[in-house]
Amino acid sequence: MNNSGIEKEEIIRREIIQEARKLFQHYGLLKTTMEDIAKSMQKGKSTLYYYYKSKDEIFEAVVNKEIHDVFDEMRTAVEKSKTAEDKLRTYFHTAISLIRDRALLYKIMKGEIGENLKIMVNLRSIMDSGEVSFIKEILQLGVNGKEFIDSIEDDIDIMAYSVVSALRSITVDLVVEDRFPNWDTRIGVLSDVFIRGLKK
């Protein structure tokens, strides 16, 4: 296949993801059909099945795109900070804000979009792997720059995983429970407590 053919296929894939995302956000996974997506694109269902085997596969592609967009935005925000401490603070704040701003991920976390265990496991795996590596880089920067205690270096892998896992759990619990008004604006207190434990 020549380059123009590849580009055309990529454009159609992007269009499928874009239109499906709107429908999933509005109607949810269960109520959205392949026919709905095709109609929204003004194409036949056969076009969808050429690129994706099922609605679940499209949903997974939509979610993967949203996750990667969130991660790219988060990395861009964090890289503007100079010190490891500032990077961690920015990470905590940005990760929370982006989840709130991304309607699809927010609805998934609140359980408003269909329950598909395989997709949820994949979602968690994709989110965790990228963020754990990212946090590990920040922690190593803090150790190298003498911002954080040397002793964390031996356990930097588990520390990075713990940061990501803790933030994810806090976010999910607070989003689902919705117990505290404006909780996302108070995340600075949590980041202060965590960062204090890393410093000399």
Sequence and secondary structure as in RCSB ss.txt:
>XXXX:A:sequence
MNNSGIEKEEIIRREIIQEARKLFQHYGLLKTTMEDIAKSMQKGKSTLYYYYKSKDEIFEAVVNKEIHDVFDEMR
TAVEKSKTAEDKLRTYFHTAISLIRDRALLYKIMKGEIGENLKIMVNLRSIMDSGEVSFIKEILQLGVNGKEFID
SIEDDIDIMAYSVVSALRSITVDLVVEDRFPNWDTRIGVLSDVFIRGLKK
>XXXX:A:secstr
  HHHHHHHHHHHHHHHHHHHHHHHHH TTT  HHHHHHHHTS HHHHHHH SSHHHHHHHHHHHHHHHHHHHHH
HHHHT  SHHHHHHHHHHHHHHHHHH HHHHHHHTT S   HHHHHHHHHHHHHHHHHHHHHHHHHHHHTTSB G
GGGGGHHHHHHHHHHHHHHHHHHHHHH  STTGGGGHHHHHHHHHHHHB 
